[in-house]
Amino acid sequence: MKLAISTIRKLTDDTPVLFAINHDLWKKLPDTVGKFLLKQEVVCLREAAKDVSPLEESWLSIWTGKRWALLYILEDSGTCKACAIRKAGEQVTRQMRMLGLERITVCPGTLANGNWMAFQEGVVLGMYEFTKWKGVLTEQQQQQQGRAKWKIKEVSFLSTSHGYDSDQLQVLFNAVEVAKVLVDSPPSEATPELLEQSAKELAKTSKHISMTVLKGNTLKSAGLGGIMAVGQGSDHAPRLIILEYVPPKSKGAPILLVGKGVT
């Protein structure tokens, strides 16, 4: 899927906006988000904060008179950990699919520093969906099954001094998508040949990536009998794929990541 990720300095249109709010800071909602919204919008949120007592790990939507404000309620600020915040960002993104939104702006709310970055990561990770083998539902089927078409095509994050920029988030989404598509593909499709082709395409993205593929007699010469033995049970010849990334002026010991796939 194609997803456009950007950062903005202020809210300028009627795009729905998502705020992450710690439960213990709920009553401070108008003051927390007031600097981002118009004065009349803050009045609406102040009235909502006065009449509503949300639970932790819940979310609600408020019409501000100009746009929808989506509020996700996290744990109390003193106990909320980055891993839980990242998971919350992923969950709320999946929930937003039901709203049929084409674009969304995400603001830090009460989050700062590493917690805001964790929420950004979660939102981006939640945007992934493997739809290759899914059929196309009619509007009636979607209503009957309580499902909405995947519509979010653009995500904007409010630019802050302690968050990721749009390029970093776009790289994160693209990298996760490449890996997850391979993992989610059935073995009948994700063959050694496909993995080799995917690795070649990845290697082309940077001049600092080199690729080596060992197969056939090369595997035998290298003494990799285990790979050959397992591969004998498949119609697809086995191979060992090695990708090496050596950034300019690299220092320190190399980091080695090893993955195994048998098809």
N, C-alpha and C positions, 0 to 999 in steps of 0.2 A: 504494500500500500504506500501511497505517497502522502507524506505528512510534512507540512511547512511549519518550521519552528522559528519564532522571532522574539526579540525583546523590545519593549516599548518603555518610554519614560513616563507617560501618563495616559489615562483613559480618555479617549477622544471621540468614541462613537458609542453605539448602543449594544456592542458585543457583550454577551453575558460574562460576568466576572465571578471567579471562584476565590474565596478567602478561606484560609486555614486558621481556625480559632481554637485556642486551648480552653478547656472547659472552665477552669477557674478564672479566666479573663473574659467570660461571656458578657458580663455587665459593662465592661469597658469597650464593647464592640464599636459604638459610635465614635468614640475618641480614637480607637485604633485604626479604623478604616476611613475616618472622615477626611483625611488629607488626600485621599484618592478620588473621592466622589463629590458630586455637586451638593450644595447646601440642602436642597430639598430632598435629596436622596438620603442624606444623613438623618433628617427628621424621620423618614420612614423607618430606617433601621433602628433609631432610638425607640420608637414606639414598639417595634417588634421585640427588641431586647427586653423591654419592660414587661411584656405580656407573655413571653415564652421562656420556659426553663428546659432547654434541650438536654438530652442524655449524652454521655460520652460515646464516641464512635458512631455518631448519627449525623445526618445532614438535613438541611432544610433550604427552601428557596423563598426569597422575598422579592416582590416587585417594588422597585424603588421609584417608579414613575418614569424612568428612562430606560432601565435595563433590568434584567434578572440578576440578582445577587445570590450566588450559591454559597452556602456556608457549611463547611465541614467541621464538626466539633471533635477535637482531639482530646486525649487525656489531659490532666492537669499539667501545667508547665513544669512543675518540679519533678514529675515522675515520667514524663513522656520521653522515650528514647528514640534515637535516630532511626533504628531499625523499624520501630513501630510507625514512625512518621512516614518512612519510605513505603511501607505496606499500605498505609492509609491513602497516600497519594495514588497508588496503583488501584486501590479499590474504588475510590471516588471517581476515577477516570472511567472505569468500567460501568459504574452506575450512570454516568452522564450519557452513555450511549442511548439510554431509554428516552432521553429528552429530544433526540433527533437534532442535536446542534451541529452546525457546520464549522463553527469556530468558537473559541473560548479564550478568555484572558485570565491568567492565574496570578494572584497577588499573595504576598507573604502573610498578610494578616498579623497574627501575633508571633510568627516564627522569625528567627534571625539566625545568621551565621550558619553553622553546620546543619541545624534543623531545617532551615529554609532550603538548603541545597539537597537535603535528603528528600524533602517533599517534591522538589523539582524532578529528582531522579525517579521517584515513584510515579508521578504523573506521566512522564515520558515512557517508562516501562509499561504502564497500563495501556498505552495507546496501541500496543502490538495485538494483533489478532490474526490467527491463521484461518483464512477463508477459502483457500484454493479448492477444497473439495466440498464446500458448502453450496447448496442450491440457492436459487434466487426466490425469495418468498414474495407472494403478492401482498398488497396492502391489507387485504382481508386476513390472510394467514398471519401476518405480523400482529394484527390486533388480537386474533384468537390466541396466539402463543405468547402475547405480552412482550413481543420483541420489536425492536426498531432497526431499521437499516443502519449500517455503519456510516455515519455522516461527518464526523469530525475530520476536517481536512487541514485546519490551521490552529495552532496553539501559540499564544503570545504570553510571555512572562514579563511581569513588571521588572524593569531593570533596577537592580540594587547593587551596592558596593560589595555585598557579601554573598552573591549568588553566581551561578554559572551564566556565561553568555550564550547567545543563541547558537553559535558555531559548535561549542562544546556539547550542548544538548542535542543538536542535530547529529553529530558524530556518534553520541551514545545511542540514539534511537536506531540509526542505520546499522551500527555494529550489532546491536542486540537482535535486530530483525534478521540479519544474515544468519546469525547463529541459530536463532529459534526456528527459522524456516527449515534449516537442515535437520534439526532435532525433531521437529514435528512431522517431517515428511516420512512416509512409510518406507521400509527397507526396499521394497520393490522399485521405488523411485530413487531413493538416496543411495545409489550404488557406488562402489569405489570410483567408477568413471566420473560420476557426477561430482563426487567430492574433489577429485583431481581438477575438474573443470572449474569448480567454485574456488578452489585454492589459487588457480591460475588468475582468475578474475580479481581476486583479492590482492595478489602479488603485483598486479598492474597498477594498483592505486597509489603506490609509493615507490620511488627509486631506491629506498632504503630497505625494501623487502626482497629477499631472494628465495627461490623455491627449488627444492630437490625432490625428485620422485624415484623411489626404488621399487622395481617390479620385475617379474620374470627372473631371468638368470642373475640379475643384479641382487635380488633378495637372497638367492642361494649363495652367491659369492660372499655376501656380507654375513652369512651364517644365521640368517633370520628364519630358521626352520619353523618356529612357532607360528609366524604369520602365514607361511606357506601351507602348513598343515591345516590350519583353520580354514584358509581360503579354498582348500580342495573340496570343501562341502558346498561350494557355491558355483553358480554359473558365471560369476563375475570374478575375474582375476584379482587377487589381493595386491595391495601396494602400500608402501610406507611414504607418507607425504610429510615433508619437512619445510616449514616456513621459518625463515630467520629475519628478524627485524633488527637492524643495527643503526640506531640513530646517530647523526653526526656528533662527534665529541662525546661519545658515551663513556661513562666512568662506572667503576664498580663491577661486581660479579654479575654475570648474565642471569636472567630469570628464565627458567625452562617450564613450559606448560605442555603436558602430554595428555592426549585424548585418544581413545580407542573406539573404533566402530567396526562391527562385523556384519556383513550383509550376505 
